[in-house]
């Protein structure tokens, strides 16, 4: 579970909250004042900090502001406990950078619920690709594991951009980044309104979509079409008119390339036949090769 630092000058409350959090499965570190809390955060940043607003000098707001002003630990979520219920006090906490607050006296269940929510939000924020904002590798693995555990067939669609290196060499990294962002938007748009569909960004020009087994090919088709419509807005008009460009291939030979497009490997997974992620990767590689072969439609399917 997560590691939580709780700072309060009230020994009885420190003991009570500490026991509550430990009982919920968390590792707990306790500090009796703001100075010790700051030292603990800087020594080894926890996953979450809980501060009492009124605990002497420095108070909870000051400690929170100091944490959020330090780029080394600013990512750590902070929950402030306060006995004040006035709007000014709540706003003061948020102005100090607090991620949430809870007024005392509080219900133990609400404290645990807020702790869980903050930890979940922090995990999602850390596991998002900085270019697209989509969930990254760890979240993708968790999603695949979750679907496997449910035991129902599902599809995993792997996308990437064709001939992306020469494309980036020819048009530059700014355009290449826009192409990656556009790919992410195009794929994510297919999941809008669908609670059964997940989209993640492995990194670079590689993306993953997980969905019901019978939806993979159609969602791949829609994503490819969206991307092909959006990409020209980021390219020089002469390149769009020509539909091709010249660049060096991997062997260093200059030749003509078509404008990059999304290719997709649609893998239908039967959980009962699942072996390893490595095996899935092998199946994906073979399908992607077929999707990119001369005369192919840009989509290839396989069973696992």
N, C-alpha and C positions, 0 to 999 in steps of 0.2 A: 504493500500500500504506500501511501504518500507520507512525506515527512513534513510536519507542521510545527511552526514556532508560535507559542502563545506567550504574550507579555502582559503582565498585570501586577500591580503592587498589592493586590488583595490575595493573601496566601490561600485562604479558603476557596476563592473562586479559581485560582490557578490549579489547585488540586482537583476541584470538581470538573473543570473543563478538560484538564489533562486526562483524567480517568475516563471521561465520556469519549474523547477522541481515541484513546487507546482501545477502549472496548469496541469501537467501530473499526478497528484494524489499522489505525495509523500509528506511525512513529512520532512521538511528541517530544519537543524540546521546550523548556520553560525558562522565562526570564522575568525577574522581579521588577525591572524598570526599563525605561526606554533606552538608556545608554547601553545596558547589557544586551538588549534586543538588537540594536544596531551592530554591536560587535559580533553577535552570533550570525546575523545575516551576512555580514562581510566575510566572516571566517568560512562559512559553508552555507551557501544559499539554500533555504528550504523550498519546498513546493508551494507553501502557503504561509502567510503571516497573519495572525490574529492579534489585534492590539486593543487595549482598553483606552478609550479617549482620555479619561481622567486618571492618570497614574503619575502625577508629579511632573518634574521637569527632566527631560523633554516629555511632553504629553504625546498621546497617540497620533494626533494630527502632524506634529513636528516629525515624529519618527517616520510616519508614512511619507511625508513630503521628501524627507532625506533619502528614503529608499527609492522613490520614483525619480529622483534627480540624479541617481547614480546609475550610469548606463550598464554597469556590470550586473546589477540586480534589479533593474527597473521592470523586468519581465515578471517578477514574483508577484502574484496577486495578494492584495491586502484586504482583510475584513476588519472593520472597526466596530468594537462594542461600545455603546454609549448609553448612559442613563437619561440622556436628553432626548426629548421628542419634538423639539421645536424645529421648524423648517430650516432656520439659520444654521443649526448645528449639523443637520443632515447635509446641507449644501457645503458646509465647511469641510466635511469629510471628503466629499467628492472633489472639491477644489484642491484638496491636498493630494489627490490622486488615488483615493481609496476605490477599490473595485466593487465594494458592497459595504453595507453597515447593518447592524442589528441592535435594536434598543433593548436595554435591560429593564426589568427582568425578561428573560427570553425562555422560550420552550426549547428543551433539548433537541426535539425532533426538527425544529426549524433551524437551529444552529447546524445540525448535521446536514440538512438539506442544502443550506447555503454553502457549506464547505464543499459538498459533493459537486454542486453546480460550478463553483469557482475553479475547482481542480479540473473539471471536465473542460471548461472554457480555456483554461491555460494549456491543457494538453492539445486541444485543437489548434490553438494559436501557434504553438511551437512546432506542430506537425503539419504546417501548411507551406506549400511552395511559395517562395517570396515573389516569383514572377506572376503567377496566376491566382494565388490565394486558395488553390484547391488542396485538399488533403494529400499528404505525402505518403512515403513508403510504408511507415508503420501503420498508418490508418488503413491503407489498402490491404495489408496483410490481415489486420483485424477483421476487416469486412469480409474477406474471402473465408477466413476461419469461421466467422459467424454464419455465413451461408452454408458452409459445409456441415456445421453442427446441426442446422435445421433439417438436414437430410433430404431436401428437395432439389431437383435438378435446377441449375442456373447457368447463365452465360457470363463469361468474362471476355470483354472486347478490348484488345490491345491496339492502340493507335500510335502511329508515328508519321513524320513528314518525310516524303520521298526526297532523296538527294539533298538533304538539308545542309550538309557541309558546303558543297559548291554554291548553293543558294546564299548561305551566309557570307561566303567569300565574295560573291559578286555584288550583293546588295548592302552588305555591312551589318554589324551586330545590332544596330538600332532597329533596322527593318526585321532582322531575324527574331529579335525579342518580340516585336509586334506580331510576327507570324505565330510564335509560340502562344502569346496571349490570345490571339484570335482562335487558334486551335482549341485552347482551353474553353473559351467562351462558346464556341460552336458545339463542342461535346457536352458542356454543362447545360446548354440550352435544351438538349434532348431530354434531360432529366427533370425539367421544370414541370411541376404538377404531378410528378410520379414518385410516390413514396417508396416504390419498390426498386428504385434505381440509384446507384452510387457512382460518382465520378471522382477520380483521383489523378494526381500528376506525379508520376514516378520521378521525373526530372528531365531536363533537356527538352527534347521533342517527343517524349514518350508519355502516353496517357493510358489510363485504365477506366473502363466502365463495367460495372456489374449490374445485372438485371435478370428478369425471368428468362428462362431458357429459350422461349419462343420469340423474344423481342430483340435479341442481339443484332441480327442482320439488318432489320429495319432501322434501328437506332443508329447503326453504323452508316447506313445510306444517308439518313437525314443529316448526321454530323458532317459527313464528307461534302454534301451539297451546300450546307451553310458555310463551311470554310471556303469552298471554291467561290462562293458569291462575295465573301467578305475580304479575301486576301487582296484583290486588285486595288482596293482603297488605300493600301499601304505601299504600292509599287509605282515606279515611273510609268507614265502613260505609254511610252514607246515599248516597254517590256510587256505591258498588258496587251497592246495591239498585236505584237509579234507572237505572244504566247510562249516564247522561248527566250533563252539567254545563253551566252557563252561563258564557260568557266572551266577551270582545270578539274579533271577527275582525280580519283585517288592515286592513279599512276602518274599524275603530273602532265597528262595530255589534255590540251584544250579541245573542248568539243561542245556540242549544243545540248542543252537540257530543257525539258519542259518546265513551266512554272511548278513549284512544289505543290503537292496535294497530300491529303490525308490518306493513308492506307490503313486497313483494319484487318486484324485476325480475330475472328469470332470463334471462341472455344466454348462448346457446350459441355458442362461439367456434370457428371453423375457422381455425387458424393461417395457412393458405395465403392466406386472404382478409383477413388483418389489415392495417390501415392505421396508425392512431395511437390513442393513449389518448384524444385529444380526440374522435375519431369514436366510440369506445366510450362516452364520456360522453354524446354526443348520443343514441345508441341507448338507453342507460340512462334518460335523462330522458323519452324518449317512452314507454318501457315502464312507468316509474313512474307517469306520468300515467294510463295505462290501468288500472294496478292500483288506483289511488285513485278512479277514476271511479264515479259512482252505480251501484249494482247489481253492481259487480265483486267478485271473490272475494278481492282483496288480493294476488293473484299474477298477474303478466303475463310473457309470454315473448317473446323475440325472437332472431333469428339475426344473427351477425356473420361 
